[in-house]
């Protein structure tokens, strides 16, 4: 496998003065991003005015490359005292972000779908300071009797943070630090450290303890051994109460600003709670099994239908797949996506295929007489397709669930 990229999220502590300084840097960053966006938009408008033909293509040489923008930023630092007092990598991080947005826009144009021009950013919508090309010397370790690490970057607030569990120390020893980000969330200020970890060896041979999983709405996941993960249901009573309170507040008032911050904190808590639950589930699966197989679903296409779209979005299948794939690659175990066609209609014991309506939840094979939960039968087929054998083939006994 190739090198792994991992991001450590560390809670940072800021004083009131550091918060004010961070506000200034975020405002300057948004201003620079909007200037780059306006320059790009203006160059296209000038070219379109001189080339009115519909089939004329925008010449790529009018797009300034990332390195041309770096050179221009060097001249800006010589004229603007604000940026001269900051590390040059802070401004380069803004340019890199603009360049990613521009490339993503062109990629969307090539697909033929609605492209969506990048938005101009207000000060309130710019929440991160990116420092590409970071070095370990920017992170100062605590002394013998201390517990706080420090971020040391020119002009940037020297925020302090704790390395709980020694994750940062381990990552610095094993990987290569490539980027630092100071991110302001509704709940706290976080320091994100991005590392490139060394490649993990490819798994050899067939896994001895694989698992296949079928996705559903009655149960979020059905595993081939007969166990289940309960379906997720979101209880947003608190969020809805805050939303109603916000809608009643007067536009532009300080009370409305307070209620908006309260609502954003509630949403952030719910998002973090959900994400941590997915990470715990992925960790448990990667720990218990040495091979993971899931069905490859077109979730975006399924959500276009009004039928059960809300229930499907609550299960977070795509987010869980991304976390599982990352965790499996990091642990060096096999992760496979399997075509889900006919997995619910094929008998996992004899291979007989029989059509079934969606509301029939028990698979009763007309050839061999096997009676099994429909989702567990599909999970067995997924496992067999991924690893080219039934997981029960080498003496492993399935734990049949009640049907």
C-alpha positions in Angstrom: 0.0 0.0 0.0 1.1 3.6 -0.5 1.9 6.0 2.2 -0.9 6.9 4.6 -2.1 10.4 5.4 -3.5 11.0 8.8 -4.7 14.1 10.6 -4.5 14.6 14.4 -7.1 16.9 15.9 -5.8 18.5 19.1 -7.7 20.9 21.3 -5.9 24.3 21.6 -6.1 26.9 24.4 -6.2 30.6 23.5 -6.1 33.7 25.6 -8.5 36.6 24.7 -5.5 38.4 23.1 -4.7 35.4 21.0 -8.3 35.2 19.9 -8.2 38.8 18.7 -5.0 38.1 16.8 -6.5 35.1 15.2 -9.5 37.1 14.1 -7.2 39.6 12.4 -5.3 36.8 10.5 -8.6 35.1 9.5 -9.9 38.5 8.1 -6.7 39.1 6.1 -6.8 35.5 4.7 -10.4 36.0 3.6 -9.4 39.3 2.0 -6.5 37.7 0.0 -8.7 34.8 -1.1 -11.4 37.1 -2.4 -8.7 39.2 -4.2 -7.4 36.1 -6.0 -11.0 35.1 -6.9 -11.8 38.6 -8.2 -8.6 38.6 -10.3 -9.4 35.3 -11.8 -13.0 36.3 -12.5 -11.9 39.7 -14.0 -9.3 38.1 -16.3 -12.0 35.8 -17.7 -14.5 38.8 -18.2 -11.8 40.7 -20.0 -11.0 37.8 -22.3 -14.7 37.2 -23.0 -15.2 40.8 -24.0 -12.4 40.5 -26.6 -13.5 37.0 -27.7 -17.3 37.0 -28.0 -17.4 33.8 -30.1 -19.3 31.1 -28.2 -16.9 28.3 -29.2 -13.8 30.2 -28.0 -11.9 28.5 -25.2 -10.4 30.3 -22.3 -6.6 30.2 -22.8 -4.8 28.5 -19.8 -1.9 31.0 -19.9 -4.3 33.6 -18.5 -4.7 31.5 -15.4 -1.8 32.4 -13.1 -0.2 29.2 -11.7 0.2 28.6 -8.0 3.9 29.5 -8.2 3.1 32.7 -10.1 0.8 33.7 -7.3 3.6 32.8 -4.8 5.8 35.3 -6.6 3.1 38.0 -6.5 2.6 37.3 -2.8 6.3 38.0 -2.2 5.9 41.4 -3.7 2.8 42.0 -1.6 4.7 41.1 1.6 7.2 43.8 0.7 4.5 46.4 0.5 2.0 45.3 3.2 3.3 45.4 6.8 0.5 43.0 7.9 1.7 40.1 5.8 5.4 41.0 6.4 4.8 40.3 10.1 3.5 36.8 9.3 5.3 33.7 8.2 5.2 33.5 4.4 3.6 30.0 4.6 0.5 31.5 6.1 -0.2 33.5 2.9 0.9 30.5 0.7 -1.8 28.4 2.5 -4.4 30.9 1.3 -3.1 30.7 -2.3 -3.1 26.9 -2.1 -6.7 26.9 -1.0 -7.7 29.2 -3.9 -5.8 27.0 -6.3 -7.7 23.9 -5.1 -11.0 25.7 -5.4 -10.1 26.7 -9.0 -9.0 23.2 -10.0 -12.2 21.7 -8.5 -14.3 24.1 -10.5 -12.6 23.1 -13.7 -13.0 19.4 -12.8 -16.7 19.9 -12.3 -17.0 21.7 -15.6 -15.5 18.7 -17.4 -18.1 16.3 -16.0 -20.9 18.3 -17.6 -22.9 18.9 -14.4 -23.6 22.2 -12.8 -20.2 23.5 -12.0 -20.9 26.0 -9.2 -18.5 29.0 -9.2 -16.4 29.3 -6.0 -17.9 31.7 -3.5 -16.4 34.8 -2.1 -15.7 34.4 1.6 -16.8 36.7 4.4 -14.7 37.1 7.5 -17.2 35.0 9.4 -17.0 32.1 6.9 -13.2 31.9 7.0 -12.3 29.7 10.0 -8.8 28.2 9.4 -5.2 29.2 9.1 -3.3 26.8 6.9 0.5 26.4 7.2 1.7 24.1 4.4 5.3 22.8 4.5 5.2 22.8 8.3 8.2 21.5 10.2 8.4 19.7 13.6 10.4 22.7 14.9 7.2 24.7 14.9 5.9 22.4 17.8 7.7 22.9 21.1 7.5 20.0 23.5 6.7 20.6 27.2 9.4 20.6 29.8 10.0 17.9 32.4 7.3 19.2 34.7 4.9 20.7 32.0 2.1 19.2 30.0 1.5 21.8 27.3 2.9 21.8 23.8 3.3 25.2 22.0 2.9 26.2 18.4 5.7 28.6 17.3 5.1 30.3 14.0 6.0 33.9 13.2 3.1 36.2 13.7 0.6 33.4 14.6 -0.7 33.1 18.1 1.4 30.8 20.2 -1.5 28.5 21.2 -0.9 25.7 23.7 -2.3 22.2 23.5 -2.0 18.9 25.3 -0.8 15.6 23.6 -3.2 13.2 25.2 -2.2 9.6 24.8 1.1 10.6 23.2 -0.4 10.4 19.7 1.5 13.5 18.5 4.8 12.2 19.8 4.3 8.9 18.1 3.3 10.5 14.8 6.4 12.8 14.9 8.6 9.7 15.4 7.0 7.5 12.7 5.8 10.0 10.1 6.5 13.2 8.3 4.7 16.4 9.2 3.4 18.2 6.1 0.9 20.7 7.2 -0.6 22.5 10.3 -3.9 24.1 10.6 -5.5 26.3 13.3 -9.2 25.7 13.0 -11.9 27.7 14.8 -15.0 25.7 15.4 -18.2 26.8 17.2 -17.1 24.9 20.3 -13.3 25.4 20.5 -10.1 26.2 18.6 -8.3 23.1 17.3 -4.9 22.4 15.9 -4.8 19.9 13.0 -1.5 18.2 12.3 -1.3 16.4 8.9 1.2 13.6 8.7 2.5 11.3 5.9 3.0 7.9 7.5 5.3 5.1 6.0 3.6 2.6 3.7 1.9 -0.4 5.2 2.8 -3.8 3.7 0.2 -5.4 1.4 -1.8 -8.2 3.1 -0.7 -11.6 1.8 -3.1 -14.5 1.2 -6.7 -14.9 2.1 -7.9 -13.5 5.4 -8.6 -16.1 8.1 -11.3 -14.2 9.8 -13.2 -12.1 7.2 -16.5 -10.4 7.5 -19.1 -9.4 4.9 -21.7 -6.7 5.7 -25.0 -5.8 4.1 -26.4 -2.3 4.5 -30.0 -1.8 5.3 -32.6 0.4 7.0 -34.1 -2.0 9.5 -30.5 -2.6 10.6 -27.7 -0.3 9.7 -25.3 -3.3 9.1 -26.0 -7.0 9.0 -22.8 -9.2 9.3 -22.3 -12.6 7.9 -22.0 -14.1 11.4 -25.6 -13.1 12.2 -24.9 -10.0 14.3 -26.3 -6.6 13.6 -25.6 -2.9 14.1 -28.8 -1.1 15.0 -30.1 1.5 12.5 -29.3 5.1 13.4 -32.1 7.5 14.3 -31.4 11.1 14.9 -33.1 13.0 17.8 -32.9 16.7 17.0 -35.3 18.0 19.5 -32.7 20.3 21.0 -31.6 21.6 17.6 -35.1 22.2 16.5 -35.8 24.1 19.7 -32.8 26.4 19.1 -33.9 26.8 15.4 -37.3 28.0 16.5 -35.8 30.4 19.0 -33.5 31.8 16.2 -36.4 32.3 13.8 -38.2 34.4 16.4 -35.3 36.7 17.1 -35.1 40.1 15.5 -32.9 40.4 12.4 -29.6 42.1 13.1 -30.0 42.1 16.9 -27.4 40.9 19.4 -29.9 38.4 20.7 -30.1 36.8 17.3 -26.3 36.6 17.1 -26.2 34.8 20.4 -29.0 32.4 19.4 -27.1 31.7 16.1 -24.0 30.8 18.0 -26.0 28.6 20.4 -27.5 26.7 17.4 -24.1 26.3 15.7 -22.7 24.8 18.9 -25.5 22.3 19.1 -25.0 21.2 15.5 -21.3 20.9 16.1 -21.9 18.7 19.2 -24.2 16.4 17.2 -21.7 16.2 14.3 -18.8 15.3 16.6 -20.9 12.7 18.5 -22.0 11.0 15.2 -18.4 11.0 13.8 -16.9 9.6 17.0 -19.5 6.8 17.0 -18.6 5.9 13.4 -14.9 5.8 14.3 -15.5 3.6 17.3 -17.5 1.2 15.1 -14.8 1.1 12.4 -12.1 0.5 15.1 -14.1 -2.4 16.5 -14.5 -4.0 13.0 -10.8 -3.5 12.1 -9.8 -5.0 15.5 -12.1 -8.1 15.3 -11.6 -9.0 11.6 -8.7 -9.3 9.2 -10.8 -8.8 6.1 -13.7 -6.5 5.5 -16.2 -6.6 2.6 -19.0 -4.1 2.0 -21.5 -3.7 -0.9 -20.7 -0.8 -3.3 -23.9 1.2 -3.4 -24.6 4.4 -5.4 -25.8 6.2 -2.3 -26.0 9.6 -4.1 -28.3 8.1 -6.7 -30.4 6.4 -4.0 -30.9 9.6 -2.1 -32.4 11.3 -5.2 -35.5 9.3 -4.6 -38.0 10.6 -2.1 -38.7 7.1 -0.8 -36.8 6.5 2.4 -34.2 9.1 1.5 -34.2 10.7 5.0 -33.8 7.3 6.6 -31.0 6.4 4.3 -29.1 9.6 4.9 -29.3 9.0 8.7 -27.4 5.7 8.3 -24.2 7.6 6.9 -23.2 4.6 4.7 -20.7 6.6 2.6 -19.1 8.3 5.6 -18.7 4.9 7.3 -17.2 3.4 4.2 -14.6 6.1 3.9 -13.6 5.7 7.6 -13.5 1.9 7.3 -11.3 2.1 4.2 -8.9 4.5 5.9 -8.7 2.4 9.1 -8.2 -0.9 7.1 -5.4 0.6 5.0 -3.7 1.9 8.2 -4.0 -1.5 9.9 -2.8 -3.4 6.8 -5.9 -5.5 6.3 -8.0 -6.2 3.2 -10.9 -4.0 2.4 -13.1 -4.8 -0.6 -16.2 -3.2 -2.2 -18.5 -5.7 -3.9 -21.1 -5.3 -6.5 -24.4 -5.7 -4.7 -26.3 -7.2 -7.6 -28.3 -10.3 -6.6 -26.7 -10.7 -3.2 -30.1 -10.8 -1.6 -31.6 -13.2 -4.2 -28.7 -15.8 -4.4 -28.7 -18.6 -1.8 -25.4 -18.4 0.2 -25.4 -22.2 0.6 -26.2 -23.6 -2.8 -26.1 -20.6 -5.1 -29.7 -20.9 -6.3 -31.2 -17.5 -7.4 -34.9 -16.7 -6.8 -36.6 -13.3 -7.1 -37.8 -11.7 -3.9 -39.9 -8.7 -3.1 -38.3 -6.0 -0.9 -40.8 -6.5 1.9 -39.9 -10.3 2.2 -37.3 -10.3 5.0 -36.7 -14.1 5.3 -34.8 -16.0 2.6 -36.4 -19.5 2.0 -34.4 -21.3 -0.6 -36.5 -23.3 -3.0 -33.7 -25.7 -3.8 -31.8 -26.6 -0.6 -34.4 -25.5 1.9 -32.1 -23.0 3.8 -34.1 -20.5 5.8 -32.2 -17.4 6.9 -32.6 -13.7 7.4 -32.4 -12.0 4.1 -29.8 -9.4 5.1 -27.5 -12.1 6.7 -27.8 -14.2 3.5 -26.7 -11.1 1.5 -23.8 -10.5 3.9 -22.6 -14.1 3.3 -22.7 -13.6 -0.4 -20.8 -10.3 -0.1 -18.1 -12.0 1.9 -17.8 -14.9 -0.5 -17.6 -12.6 -3.6 -14.9 -10.5 -2.0 -12.6 -13.3 -0.7 -13.6 -16.0 -3.3 -14.7 -18.5 -0.7 -17.4 -18.8 2.0 -16.0 -17.7 5.3 -17.4 -21.0 6.7 -15.3 -23.1 4.3 -12.4 -23.7 6.6 -14.2 -25.0 9.6 -15.8 -21.8 10.8 -19.4 -22.2 11.9 -21.9 -19.5 11.2 -24.0 -18.3 14.2 -27.5 -18.4 12.7 -29.7 -15.6 14.0 -33.4 -16.2 14.8 -35.7 -15.6 11.9 
